[in-house]
Amino acid sequence: MKDQRIKKLIAKIIKFRDARDWKQFHNPKDVALSLVLESAEVLEHFQWKTKEEIEEYVKTAKNEIGEELADVLYWVLLLSNDLEIDVLDALDSKMKKNEQKYPVDRAKGRHTKYTDL
């Protein structure tokens, strides 16, 4: 069962979309495309910045970065709802797979892909 807060967020998203009669435009391909585009907007905040510049930038741009992350979450929740995927169950399942693919004793402190561990 979905977390109550996630359910409320999804209900808010659906209400927002349906009030504007936008469901007609929200096929899975276009929703997924919107998700990618919003993800790119998150990335723009860090493009061309050094590690030090990012650390300083984040101190002053948390609201703007947060808004972009919220846009990403909006599209993730909308797509998961429309495809009838419980995103929390999917995340839990994926984390279990990741734990198998990246065992602590072989992956700790390494950024190596699981196939090369």
Phi, psi and omega in degrees: 000141181292146173303141183300323180293320177297316178303317180294320178296316179298317179299320179295318179296315180295318178299316178300311181296312185292328177297334181259003181055046182263351182303328180301338181262353190260063171281159184305321180298313183287327176293317178297321177298317178299322177299315179295317180297318178293324176299320178297326178292329173296313182299326180304329180296338185248350183302134174069009180260144174283170178304316180294318178296322178296314180303319179288318182299317183300327179299328184254350186239021182301320180297315181294317178296318179300321178296321179291320176297323177296321176298318178298313180297321177307308184289325176298312182293321179295314181295317179297322177294311183296329180266004180055049176248124175283104187295330177290319175296320180297318179295316179300314179298317181295322178296322177297318177296318180297323177298325178286319182288329183237070179296141184306316185296339180252337187254344185303125177076010181238146177254017182290140176296147185305329181289344182250007180286000000 
